[in-house]
Amino acid sequence: QVQLVESGGGLVQAGGSLRLSCVASGSIGSINAMGWYRQAPGKQRELVAGITSTGNTYYADSVKGRFTISRDNAKNTAYLQMNSLKPEDTALYYCYADVWKRAWGQGTQVTVSS
């Protein structure tokens, strides 16, 4: 089994920053892609950012230029630096990791007040 534990969510004012972390543990082997999805109330889950094992990244258009994803392969950890946060970024953020199957974290709440 693979376990993902997220941290770093919270309440922040618009324009502020947060840094999410996602640590993978368990029967990992090698991790391919890692990344983050988010889901706001009444909306579908959407891919926010992803990063491959070699460092290639993907960002949703809505977060380009504001969010930065990175990872530390030695620590099996992915990070999401979120700057210039907007109220529309408010959501439950889920980390994922592609091992032999996709594993998911439990989610961490990000709330941005206007």
C-alpha positions as a printed Julia matrix, in Angstrom:
114×3 Matrix{Float64}:
   0.0    0.0     0.0
   0.96   3.6    -0.61
   0.01   6.35    1.79
   0.0   10.04    0.93
  -0.14  12.66    3.64
  -0.79  16.29    2.73
  -0.15  19.33    4.84
   0.05  23.08    4.52
  -3.53  24.05    3.85
  -5.29  26.78    5.76
  -7.02  30.13    5.65
  -5.31  33.02    3.91
  -6.33  36.42    2.59
  -6.46  37.1    -1.12
  -2.99  37.85   -2.43
  -1.37  35.65    0.17
   0.64  32.45   -0.17
   0.54  28.87    1.03
   2.81  25.9     0.47
   1.32  22.44    0.31
   3.38  19.32    0.94
   2.61  15.7     0.05
   4.69  12.9     1.5
   4.42   9.37    0.1
   5.21   6.31    2.18
   4.66   2.56    2.15
   5.31   0.11   -0.66
   6.37   2.78   -3.1
   9.07   1.41   -5.32
   9.45   4.22   -7.82
   7.01   7.1    -8.18
   6.2    8.35  -11.63
   4.08  11.48  -11.72
   2.92  13.37   -8.65
   0.58  16.29   -8.5
  -2.44  18.03   -7.16
  -6.11  18.15   -7.96
  -8.65  20.38   -6.3
 -12.38  20.31   -5.81
 -14.54  23.23   -4.82
 -18.09  22.77   -3.49
 -20.49  22.0    -6.32
 -17.7   21.69   -8.87
 -15.86  18.84  -10.5
 -12.39  17.85   -9.41
  -9.8   19.54  -11.6
  -6.12  18.97  -12.19
  -4.11  21.86  -10.81
  -0.5   20.83  -11.41
   1.58  17.74  -12.07
   5.25  16.84  -12.2
   6.97  13.79  -13.67
   9.87  11.92  -12.12
  12.2   13.81  -14.47
  10.81  17.21  -13.55
   8.48  17.98  -16.43
   5.58  20.04  -15.17
   1.99  20.78  -16.09
  -0.23  23.59  -14.84
  -3.87  24.41  -15.29
  -4.3   27.72  -17.11
  -6.0   29.2   -14.06
  -2.86  28.83  -11.91
  -0.05  29.42  -14.4
   2.33  32.08  -13.17
   1.03  31.83   -9.6
   1.6   28.21   -8.57
   4.83  26.23   -8.7
   5.07  22.48   -8.29
   8.29  20.75   -7.3
   9.38  17.46   -5.84
  12.17  15.9    -3.82
  12.54  12.34   -5.08
  14.86  11.37   -2.22
  12.1   12.31    0.23
   9.18  11.03   -1.89
   7.66  14.47   -1.42
   5.91  16.9    -3.72
   5.31  20.56   -3.01
   2.88  23.12   -4.36
   3.86  26.73   -3.77
   0.76  28.89   -4.22
   1.23  32.63   -4.53
  -1.16  35.48   -5.3
  -4.03  33.39   -4.07
  -7.54  34.29   -5.15
 -10.92  33.45   -3.57
 -11.6   31.17   -6.53
  -8.65  29.02   -5.44
 -10.69  27.96   -2.41
 -11.06  24.19   -2.56
 -10.07  20.88   -1.09
  -6.68  20.04   -2.56
  -5.8   16.39   -3.15
  -2.34  15.05   -3.79
  -1.81  12.07   -6.09
   1.12   9.82   -6.87
   1.38   7.35   -9.73
   3.07   4.19   -8.51
   1.7    0.93   -9.93
  -1.65   2.63   -9.61
  -2.76   6.13   -8.69
  -2.73   6.77   -4.97
  -4.57   9.68   -3.37
  -4.16  11.73   -0.25
  -6.98  12.61    2.08
  -7.1   16.25    1.01
  -6.18  19.51    2.64
  -8.48  22.53    2.72
  -7.39  25.83    1.23
  -9.62  28.81    1.93
  -8.89  32.23    0.47
 -10.86  35.14    1.87
 -11.54  38.29   -0.12
